[in-house]
Amino acid sequence: MSAIVLVNTSVFVNILDVVGKNENRNGIITAFQNMIETGDHVPLPMAAIIENGNHIAQPCPWPLQQSTHPDKVSLKRSVIPSPS
């Protein structure tokens, strides 16, 4: 029998892989896949969607923002166009 499972913000940030808030990503993805395979219904509460939008809109944590590593593009460099 399938269940109705409500996803809260702390789970949703891991599913979306929000930087700095995705500490349990692997475990949550595995649990989420199991829920889908068993036919559980997973509605997303509007509050969780809005809260995650706020988390995504926040700037990257400073170590990533200040990074010069080519794989970690600075938020400032990706948003502000370079002068021509």
Buried (B, 14 or more C-beta within 10 A) or exposed (E): EEEEBEBEBBBBBBBBEBBEBBEEBEEBBEBBEEBEEEEBEBEBEEEBEEBBEEBEEEEBEEEBBEEEEEEBEBBEEEEEEEEE
